[in-house]
Amino acid sequence: MAQSLSEWLKTHGIVNQPKVLHNPDRSLLVTESVQNNEGELSHQGALTVFTDPYTGRSPNDKYIVDYGNQSNLWWGDVNQRMSPEDFSNLKKRLMGYLSNRPLYVIDCFIGTDPAYQLSVRVVTEFAWQALASLNLFIYPGTKHTEEPDMVIFASPDFFTEPQVDKVKSRAAIAIDLHQKMVLIAASKYVGEIKKSAFTIMNAILPESNVLPMHCSANVGESGDVALYFGLSGTGKTTLSSTPDRKLIGDDEHGWGDNGVFNFEGGCYAKTIRLNPEHEPVIWKAVNQYGAVLENVIMDVETRQVDFNDGSVTENTRGAYPLTFVDNIMPSGMAGHPNNVFFLTADAFGVVPPIAKLNPEQAIYYFLSGYTSKVAGTERGLSQMPKATFSTCFGEPFLPLTPNIYANLLRSKLEKHQSDVWLVNTGWTGGDYTTGKRMHLPHTRRMINWILSGEHINASYHMDPVFEIAVPDNISGIPEELLYPEKTWQDQQAFREVAEQLKYDFDENFKKFEGFL
């Protein structure tokens, strides 16, 4: 006999609920959010909310339970240890807080491939977080009749006591990989819910020969699949959301024996300076009833949203289901990738705008994960981009040692003969203080040059610093753009900056010597 939700909550220590809404529809969640003063509707119907003071992920507050028998876990600054006892004590205090409070419970799934799909239950005290979870996960609208595979308890108004809970601040994102359970305290930022689920998938899928990936994916009319790796702000969602290719997903995928599959049922797009001309798909999706907009500024009288206003954060977000996108892959699944793009926002302006990588270079750049963290995606970042190396383009979400993911990628690239490309969506003509951002239409043109097959007979020259193959010319692209040094006024300065970055690459790669 199936356990009732009330009984299930009691088994976790949550009692005496005055109201529990279990799988409410989107309209009811919007109504609850407004009535609870959690957010306001824009003139086009999107729900606008604020998550301050946590307007991005809080990586210093992330913990993984250490049972002492997991030799493949990658401990360090990203994956901090928490004892099972401390996790249990934190859970008891958090469950006590959630007792006697109205709750919103969403039953959903993660993973479109039935072979690897997990059931997920999200329990939260905010209606809008339930709505965002409904948007982002795979939501069939049916209640789980058995114990869910994964449970996420989100309590944004519960603040830890660092000395009592053995944590660093009032916030905590604690993940128990064995129980597949997540406790989120203090942060309203819904990215913590989403990325915690991703972390669990990153831990368990490699056992099934599935490479979990922090990437977007789309597919052309001929069935050709493209992957777009990159950190937040590098263009994953923008470059994969195009009218001419079906979107598989915008952020989290697995690459298994059957091909590529989406983890999610929605998108979590950056919306700062969103442009309807350059990003029509995202613009339409976030500007409709049922979408959730985080930390955007809205005119109090007209309720018009100003997507150019980053006064709260540069990390403004829109959470919407894939059903809000016209051109999607309904199954969330496709074949093996023909092309793999590594997106990097080079803050120094010296990386070529596009280059073809050989197999060894592909692993080198995959493990390096070079990019620039964009202001607002994490707490504590300034307005200026920060050059960083994020292993596998997703270090904050990788619980296992990097060699596991690199070896999986190596074997799949070899087996399926996928082409790998490095794409700079960052700066050109100088660094972030003297140069300019790559023109989005130029980046789209270079990627379309590859996806259309125009590149097949192309000639290449070797970049003198990074020793990667750069096309000699691409129709519609200014020739000097393909020769980064020519875009700088000070050639000597370019060489000094480029050589320093290459040195930084090699120094960073030394940390993998013990794994490879």
C-alpha positions as CSV (number, residue, x, y, z in Angstrom):
1,M,0.0,0.0,0.0
2,A,1.3,3.4,-1.0
3,Q,2.4,5.7,1.8
4,S,0.5,8.9,2.1
5,L,2.4,12.2,1.7
6,S,1.6,13.1,5.3
7,E,3.0,9.8,6.5
8,W,6.1,10.3,4.3
9,L,6.7,13.8,5.7
10,K,6.4,12.3,9.3
11,T,9.1,9.7,8.5
12,H,11.4,12.6,7.8
13,G,10.4,14.6,11.0
14,I,8.0,17.1,9.4
15,V,4.7,17.2,11.4
16,N,1.6,19.3,11.9
17,Q,1.3,20.9,8.5
18,P,-1.5,23.4,8.3
19,K,-1.5,23.1,4.5
20,V,0.4,21.0,2.0
21,L,-0.1,21.5,-1.7
22,H,1.0,18.4,-3.5
23,N,1.6,18.8,-7.3
24,P,-0.5,21.9,-7.6
25,D,-0.8,23.2,-11.2
26,R,1.1,26.2,-12.5
27,S,-1.8,28.6,-12.1
28,L,-2.3,27.8,-8.5
29,L,1.4,28.2,-7.7
30,V,1.4,31.6,-9.4
31,T,-1.7,32.6,-7.3
32,E,-0.1,31.3,-4.1
33,S,3.1,33.2,-4.8
34,V,1.3,36.5,-5.3
35,Q,-1.0,36.0,-2.4
36,N,1.9,35.2,-0.1
37,N,3.8,38.3,-1.3
38,E,6.6,36.2,-2.7
39,G,6.6,38.0,-6.0
40,E,4.7,40.1,-8.5
41,L,3.5,39.6,-12.1
42,S,5.0,41.4,-15.0
43,H,2.9,43.0,-17.6
44,Q,3.2,39.9,-19.7
45,G,2.5,37.5,-16.9
46,A,5.9,36.2,-15.7
47,L,6.3,35.9,-12.0
48,T,9.1,38.2,-10.7
49,V,10.9,37.4,-7.5
50,F,14.0,38.5,-5.5
51,T,16.4,36.1,-3.9
52,D,18.8,38.5,-2.2
53,P,21.1,38.3,-0.5
54,Y,21.9,35.1,-2.3
55,T,21.6,36.0,-6.0
56,G,23.9,33.3,-7.2
57,R,25.3,30.0,-6.0
58,S,27.2,29.9,-2.8
59,P,30.0,27.4,-3.5
60,N,31.7,28.0,-0.1
61,D,28.6,26.7,1.6
62,K,28.3,23.4,-0.3
63,Y,29.0,20.1,1.6
64,I,29.0,16.4,0.8
65,V,28.6,13.7,3.4
66,D,31.7,11.7,4.0
67,Y,31.1,8.1,4.9
68,G,34.8,7.2,4.7
69,N,34.4,4.6,2.0
70,Q,34.2,6.6,-1.2
71,S,37.7,6.7,-2.6
72,N,36.6,8.2,-5.9
73,L,35.2,11.4,-4.4
74,W,37.1,14.6,-5.2
75,W,37.5,16.3,-1.9
76,G,38.7,19.9,-1.7
77,D,37.5,23.4,-1.8
78,V,34.5,22.5,-3.9
79,N,33.4,19.3,-2.2
80,Q,33.8,20.0,1.5
81,R,33.3,17.1,4.0
82,M,30.4,16.9,6.3
83,S,30.0,14.0,8.7
84,P,26.9,11.8,8.6
85,E,26.2,12.9,12.2
86,D,26.3,16.6,11.3
87,F,24.1,16.0,8.3
88,S,21.6,14.1,10.5
89,N,21.6,16.9,13.1
90,L,21.2,19.6,10.5
91,K,18.3,17.6,9.0
92,K,16.6,17.3,12.4
93,R,16.8,21.1,12.9
94,L,15.6,21.9,9.4
95,M,12.7,19.4,9.6
96,G,11.7,21.0,12.9
97,Y,11.7,24.3,11.2
98,L,9.5,23.0,8.3
99,S,7.0,21.5,10.8
100,N,3.9,23.6,11.4
101,R,4.4,25.5,8.2
102,P,2.6,25.5,4.8
103,L,4.5,23.4,2.3
104,Y,4.7,22.9,-1.4
105,V,5.6,19.5,-2.7
106,I,6.5,18.8,-6.3
107,D,6.9,15.2,-7.7
108,C,9.1,15.2,-10.8
109,F,11.9,13.4,-12.6
110,I,15.4,14.0,-13.8
111,G,16.7,12.3,-17.0
112,T,14.7,11.9,-20.2
113,D,16.2,8.5,-21.0
114,P,14.1,6.0,-19.1
115,A,17.2,3.8,-18.5
116,Y,18.7,6.4,-16.3
117,Q,15.8,8.4,-15.0
118,L,15.4,9.2,-11.3
119,S,12.2,10.3,-9.5
120,V,12.7,13.5,-7.5
121,R,10.6,15.1,-4.8
122,V,11.1,18.8,-4.0
123,V,9.8,20.1,-0.6
124,T,9.9,23.8,-0.2
125,E,8.3,26.6,1.9
126,F,7.9,28.9,-1.0
127,A,5.3,28.6,-3.8
128,W,7.5,30.3,-6.3
129,Q,10.3,27.8,-5.7
130,A,7.9,25.0,-6.3
131,L,6.9,26.7,-9.5
132,A,10.5,27.1,-10.6
133,S,11.1,23.4,-9.8
134,L,8.0,22.4,-11.8
135,N,9.5,24.4,-14.7
136,L,13.0,23.1,-14.5
137,F,12.5,19.4,-13.8
138,I,10.5,16.9,-15.9
139,Y,7.0,17.3,-14.5
140,P,4.3,14.8,-15.6
141,G,1.8,16.2,-13.0
142,T,1.4,12.8,-11.3
143,K,2.2,12.0,-7.7
144,H,4.9,9.5,-6.8
145,T,3.4,6.3,-5.4
146,E,6.7,5.0,-4.1
147,E,9.6,6.4,-2.2
148,P,11.3,8.9,-4.6
149,D,14.9,8.2,-5.7
150,M,16.0,11.8,-4.8
151,V,14.7,14.3,-2.2
152,I,15.4,18.0,-2.0
153,F,14.4,20.0,1.1
154,A,14.6,23.7,0.4
155,S,14.2,26.0,3.4
156,P,15.3,29.6,2.4
157,D,14.1,31.2,5.6
158,F,15.9,28.7,7.8
159,F,19.3,30.0,8.9
160,T,22.0,27.7,10.2
161,E,23.9,28.3,13.4
162,P,27.5,27.8,12.2
163,Q,28.9,26.6,15.6
164,V,26.0,24.2,16.1
165,D,25.7,22.9,12.5
166,K,29.5,22.8,11.9
167,V,29.2,25.1,8.8
168,K,30.9,28.3,7.7
169,S,27.9,30.7,7.4
170,R,24.1,30.9,7.8
171,A,23.7,29.1,4.5
172,A,24.3,25.4,3.8
173,I,23.8,23.2,0.8
174,A,24.4,19.7,2.2
175,I,24.3,16.7,-0.1
176,D,24.1,13.0,0.9
177,L,25.0,11.0,-2.2
178,H,24.2,7.7,-0.4
179,Q,20.7,8.8,0.5
180,K,20.3,11.0,-2.6
181,M,19.1,13.7,-0.3
182,V,19.8,17.5,-0.3
183,L,19.3,20.1,2.5
184,I,19.2,23.7,1.4
185,A,19.3,26.4,4.1
186,A,19.1,30.2,3.8
187,S,19.4,30.6,0.0
188,K,16.3,31.3,-2.1
189,Y,18.4,31.1,-5.3
190,V,16.7,28.2,-7.2
191,G,20.0,27.4,-9.0
192,E,20.9,25.6,-5.7
193,I,18.0,23.2,-6.2
194,K,18.8,22.5,-9.8
195,K,22.6,22.1,-9.3
196,S,22.3,19.8,-6.3
197,A,20.3,17.4,-8.4
198,F,22.9,17.7,-11.1
199,T,25.6,16.9,-8.6
200,I,23.9,13.7,-7.6
201,M,23.5,12.7,-11.3
202,N,27.2,13.4,-11.8
203,A,28.0,11.0,-9.0
204,I,26.0,8.0,-10.1
205,L,25.8,8.0,-13.9
206,P,29.5,7.2,-14.6
207,E,28.9,3.8,-13.0
208,S,26.6,3.1,-16.0
209,N,29.1,4.3,-18.6
210,V,27.2,7.6,-19.0
211,L,29.1,10.9,-19.2
212,P,27.2,13.6,-17.3
213,M,27.8,17.0,-18.9
214,H,27.4,20.6,-18.0
215,C,26.4,21.6,-21.5
216,S,23.5,22.5,-23.8
217,A,22.5,20.5,-26.8
218,N,20.5,20.8,-30.0
219,V,19.9,18.8,-33.2
220,G,19.6,19.7,-36.9
221,E,17.0,18.6,-39.4
222,S,19.4,15.8,-40.6
223,G,19.7,14.5,-37.1
224,D,23.2,15.9,-36.4
225,V,23.7,16.7,-32.7
226,A,25.8,19.5,-31.2
227,L,26.9,19.9,-27.6
228,Y,27.9,23.3,-26.1
229,F,30.0,23.1,-22.9
230,G,30.6,26.2,-20.8
231,L,30.1,27.9,-17.5
232,S,27.3,30.3,-16.8
233,G,27.4,33.3,-19.0
234,T,29.5,31.8,-21.8
235,G,26.5,31.3,-24.2
236,K,25.2,27.7,-23.7
237,T,21.6,28.7,-23.7
238,T,21.9,31.5,-26.3
239,L,23.8,29.5,-28.9
240,S,21.8,26.4,-28.6
241,S,18.4,28.2,-28.6
242,T,18.0,28.9,-32.3
243,P,14.9,28.8,-34.6
244,D,16.7,26.5,-37.1
245,R,17.6,23.6,-34.7
246,K,15.6,21.7,-32.2
247,L,16.7,22.3,-28.6
248,I,17.4,19.2,-26.6
249,G,18.2,21.1,-23.4
250,D,20.1,24.1,-22.3
251,D,22.3,23.0,-19.4
252,E,22.6,19.4,-18.2
253,H,22.9,16.2,-20.3
254,G,24.1,12.7,-20.2
255,W,25.9,10.9,-23.1
256,G,25.2,7.2,-22.9
257,D,25.2,4.2,-25.1
258,N,22.0,5.4,-26.9
259,G,23.2,9.0,-27.5
260,V,22.6,12.3,-25.7
261,F,19.7,12.9,-23.3
262,N,18.5,15.9,-21.3
263,F,18.4,15.8,-17.6
264,E,15.8,18.5,-17.3
265,G,12.3,19.6,-18.5
266,G,13.1,23.3,-18.6
267,C,15.7,26.1,-19.0
268,Y,17.3,28.4,-16.5
269,A,18.6,31.2,-18.8
270,K,20.5,34.3,-17.9
271,T,18.5,37.3,-18.8
272,I,20.7,40.3,-18.2
273,R,20.6,42.5,-21.3
274,L,18.3,40.0,-23.0
275,N,17.8,41.1,-26.6
276,P,14.7,40.0,-28.6
277,E,16.5,40.4,-31.9
278,H,19.6,38.3,-31.0
279,E,17.8,35.9,-28.6
280,P,14.2,35.6,-29.8
281,V,13.6,32.1,-28.4
282,I,14.6,33.0,-24.8
283,W,12.8,36.4,-25.0
284,K,9.5,34.7,-25.9
285,A,9.9,32.0,-23.2
286,V,10.6,34.3,-20.3
287,N,7.9,36.8,-21.2
288,Q,4.9,34.7,-20.6
289,Y,2.6,33.5,-17.8
290,G,4.1,30.7,-15.8
291,A,7.8,31.7,-16.3
292,V,9.8,32.8,-13.2
293,L,12.1,35.8,-13.4
294,E,14.7,36.1,-10.6
295,N,16.1,39.5,-9.6
296,V,15.0,41.5,-12.6
297,I,13.9,45.1,-12.2
298,M,10.3,45.9,-13.0
299,D,8.6,49.3,-13.3
300,V,6.2,49.6,-10.4
301,E,3.5,51.3,-12.5
302,T,3.7,49.7,-16.0
303,R,5.2,46.4,-14.8
304,Q,7.5,46.4,-17.7
305,V,10.7,44.4,-17.1
306,D,14.0,46.1,-17.7
307,F,16.4,43.3,-18.7
308,N,19.2,45.8,-19.0
309,D,19.1,46.7,-15.3
310,G,21.7,44.7,-13.3
311,S,21.4,46.8,-10.1
312,V,20.5,43.8,-8.0
313,T,22.8,41.3,-9.8
314,E,24.2,40.6,-13.2
315,N,23.0,37.1,-12.7
316,T,19.3,37.7,-13.5
317,R,17.6,34.5,-14.4
318,G,14.5,33.1,-16.2
319,A,13.1,29.6,-15.3
320,Y,10.7,28.2,-17.9
321,P,9.6,24.8,-19.1
322,L,10.7,23.5,-22.5
323,T,7.1,23.6,-23.6
324,F,7.5,27.4,-23.8
325,V,10.0,26.9,-26.6
326,D,8.5,26.2,-30.1
327,N,11.4,24.3,-31.6
328,I,12.3,21.5,-29.2
329,M,13.1,17.8,-29.3
330,P,10.0,16.5,-27.5
331,S,11.7,13.3,-26.3
332,G,14.7,15.2,-24.9
333,M,16.9,12.6,-26.5
334,A,19.0,12.4,-29.7
335,G,21.9,10.5,-31.2
336,H,25.6,10.8,-30.6
337,P,27.1,14.3,-31.2
338,N,28.7,15.2,-34.4
339,N,30.3,18.4,-33.0
340,V,31.3,19.4,-29.5
341,F,31.9,23.1,-28.7
342,F,33.9,24.2,-25.7
343,L,32.7,27.8,-25.0
344,T,35.1,30.1,-23.1
345,A,34.7,33.7,-22.3
346,D,38.3,34.8,-22.5
347,A,38.7,37.9,-20.4
348,F,42.2,38.5,-21.8
349,G,41.2,38.7,-25.5
350,V,43.9,36.4,-26.8
351,V,42.1,33.1,-27.5
352,P,41.1,32.6,-31.1
353,P,37.3,33.0,-31.8
354,I,37.2,29.4,-33.0
355,A,39.6,26.6,-33.4
356,K,39.6,22.8,-34.1
357,L,41.1,20.6,-31.4
358,N,42.7,17.2,-31.9
359,P,41.8,14.4,-29.5
360,E,44.6,15.1,-27.0
361,Q,43.8,18.9,-27.1
362,A,40.2,18.1,-26.5
363,I,41.0,16.3,-23.2
364,Y,43.4,19.1,-22.3
365,Y,40.9,21.9,-22.7
366,F,38.1,19.8,-21.2
367,L,40.0,19.2,-18.0
368,S,41.2,22.9,-18.0
369,G,37.7,24.3,-18.4
370,Y,39.1,27.8,-19.0
371,T,36.7,30.7,-19.0
372,S,35.8,33.8,-17.1
373,K,33.3,33.7,-14.3
374,V,30.8,36.4,-15.0
375,A,29.7,38.8,-12.3
376,G,26.8,37.5,-10.2
377,T,26.9,33.8,-11.0
378,E,28.6,33.3,-7.6
379,R,28.5,35.3,-4.4
380,G,31.5,37.6,-4.0
381,L,32.3,38.3,-7.7
382,S,32.9,41.9,-8.7
383,Q,31.7,43.6,-11.8
384,M,34.8,42.6,-13.7
385,P,35.1,39.1,-15.1
386,K,37.5,36.8,-13.3
387,A,39.7,34.4,-15.3
388,T,39.3,30.9,-13.9
389,F,39.8,27.2,-14.7
390,S,36.8,25.1,-13.9
391,T,37.5,21.4,-14.5
392,C,35.3,19.8,-17.2
393,F,33.5,23.1,-17.5
394,G,31.6,22.3,-14.3
395,E,34.0,21.8,-11.4
396,P,31.5,23.1,-8.8
397,F,29.1,20.2,-9.6
398,L,31.7,17.3,-9.9
399,P,31.8,15.0,-6.9
400,L,34.1,12.5,-8.5
401,T,37.8,12.7,-9.5
402,P,38.2,14.4,-12.9
403,N,39.9,11.5,-14.6
404,I,36.6,9.6,-14.4
405,Y,34.9,12.2,-16.6
406,A,37.9,12.8,-18.9
407,N,38.3,9.1,-19.6
408,L,34.6,8.8,-20.4
409,L,34.8,11.7,-22.8
410,R,38.0,10.3,-24.4
411,S,36.4,6.9,-25.1
412,K,33.1,8.4,-26.5
413,L,34.9,10.9,-28.8
414,E,37.1,8.0,-30.1
415,K,34.1,5.7,-30.6
416,H,31.8,8.2,-32.3
417,Q,34.4,10.3,-34.1
418,S,33.0,13.6,-32.9
419,D,34.8,16.9,-33.9
420,V,35.7,19.2,-31.0
421,W,36.0,23.0,-31.3
422,L,37.1,25.7,-28.9
423,V,35.0,28.9,-29.2
424,N,35.8,32.2,-27.5
425,T,32.7,34.1,-26.7
426,G,34.7,36.6,-24.6
427,W,36.8,39.5,-25.7
428,T,38.8,40.5,-28.7
429,G,41.1,43.4,-29.6
430,G,42.3,43.6,-26.0
431,D,41.4,42.5,-22.5
432,Y,38.1,43.2,-20.8
433,T,39.3,46.8,-20.1
434,T,40.4,47.7,-23.6
435,G,38.8,45.3,-26.0
436,K,35.2,44.4,-26.8
437,R,33.0,41.3,-26.5
438,M,32.7,39.0,-29.4
439,H,29.8,40.1,-31.6
440,L,27.1,37.4,-31.1
441,P,26.1,37.3,-34.8
442,H,29.8,36.5,-35.6
443,T,29.9,33.7,-33.1
444,R,26.6,32.3,-34.5
445,R,28.0,32.5,-38.0
446,M,31.2,30.6,-37.1
447,I,29.2,27.8,-35.4
448,N,26.7,27.6,-38.4
449,W,29.7,27.4,-40.7
450,I,30.6,24.1,-38.9
451,L,27.0,22.8,-38.5
452,S,26.2,23.4,-42.1
453,G,29.2,21.5,-43.3
454,E,30.8,24.6,-45.0
455,H,34.0,23.8,-43.0
456,I,34.7,20.4,-44.6
457,N,37.3,21.6,-47.1
458,A,38.6,24.5,-45.1
459,S,42.2,25.4,-44.6
460,Y,43.7,26.2,-41.2
461,H,46.7,27.9,-39.7
462,M,48.3,27.1,-36.4
463,D,47.8,29.6,-33.6
464,P,51.4,30.6,-32.7
465,V,50.7,30.6,-28.9
466,F,48.2,27.9,-28.2
467,E,49.1,25.7,-31.1
468,I,45.5,25.0,-32.1
469,A,44.1,24.9,-35.7
470,V,42.3,28.2,-36.6
471,P,40.4,28.5,-39.9
472,D,42.1,30.7,-42.5
473,N,38.9,32.4,-43.4
474,I,35.1,32.1,-42.9
475,S,32.6,33.7,-45.1
476,G,30.9,36.6,-43.3
477,I,33.7,36.9,-40.6
478,P,36.3,39.7,-40.7
479,E,39.6,38.0,-41.5
480,E,41.5,39.8,-38.7
481,L,39.2,38.3,-36.1
482,L,40.7,34.9,-36.9
483,Y,44.2,36.3,-36.1
484,P,43.7,37.6,-32.6
485,E,47.1,39.4,-32.6
486,K,46.0,41.6,-35.5
487,T,43.0,42.9,-33.5
488,W,45.3,44.4,-30.9
489,Q,46.9,47.8,-31.4
490,D,49.8,46.9,-29.2
491,Q,51.3,43.7,-30.7
492,Q,53.9,43.3,-28.0
493,A,51.3,43.6,-25.3
494,F,49.3,40.8,-27.0
495,R,52.2,38.4,-27.0
496,E,53.0,39.0,-23.4
497,V,49.4,38.5,-22.3
498,A,49.0,35.4,-24.5
499,E,52.2,33.8,-23.3
500,Q,51.2,34.5,-19.7
501,L,47.8,32.8,-20.2
502,K,49.5,29.8,-21.9
503,Y,51.7,29.5,-18.8
504,D,48.7,29.7,-16.5
505,F,47.1,26.9,-18.6
506,D,50.2,24.6,-18.1
507,E,50.5,25.5,-14.4
508,N,46.8,24.7,-13.8
509,F,47.1,21.4,-15.7
510,K,49.8,20.1,-13.3
511,K,47.1,19.3,-10.7
512,F,45.8,16.5,-13.0
513,E,49.2,14.7,-13.1
514,G,48.1,12.6,-10.2
515,F,44.9,11.5,-11.9
516,L,45.9,10.8,-15.5
